[in-house]
Amino acid sequence: MWYRRLVSRLADIGRHRAVTITAVDGERGFRRRLMEMGLIPGTRVTITNVAPLGDPLEIEVRRGRLSIRRLEAAHIRIKR
């Protein structure tokens, strides 16, 4: 379907959907920080919860949970 091709960033998916990270964009220090938290290409992640105003997002990565801002999640490219 056409709408699935438009959703390619972690910030754009809904809750409880498992996706795979394909790339992390942004400055070198920013990418390093996210990758040190386990957000590396090939990793499966799931958005488990969203704050009432939509920011931050709680994500599950390798049996751990992280909270990241929606702006940071927009730098993470994904595939379903």
C-alpha positions, -999 to +999 in steps of 0.1 A: +000+000+000+012+035-007+011+048+029+036+022+041+063+037+019+058+071+035+065+058+070+103+054+072+112+071+105+109+057+140+090+089+150+062+081+125+051+046+136+024+037+161+026+019+194+033-018+196+047-022+161+080-040+157+104-025+132+140-028+122+165+000+122+182+006+088+202+038+096+208+065+121+212+100+107+225+132+123+258+145+136+286+121+145+282+126+183+245+122+181+248+090+161+274+076+185+252+083+215+222+065+200+243+036+189+259+033+223+223+029+237+218-001+213+201+017+184+222+002+156+212-008+121+197-043+121+182-041+156+145-047+161+127-020+182+092-015+194+075+017+206+059+006+238+044+038+251+040+075+242+037+104+267+003+121+268+015+151+247+033+128+222+068+133+235+089+114+246+086+079+232+094+048+252+110+022+230+120-014+237+154-024+225+170-058+232+149-065+263+156-030+277+135+002+275+146+037+266+129+071+264+139+093+235+124+125+221+104+124+190+129+147+173+156+122+180+134+093+167+130+113+135+167+107+127+163+069+129+153+053+096+134+020+098+118-008+078+088-029+088 
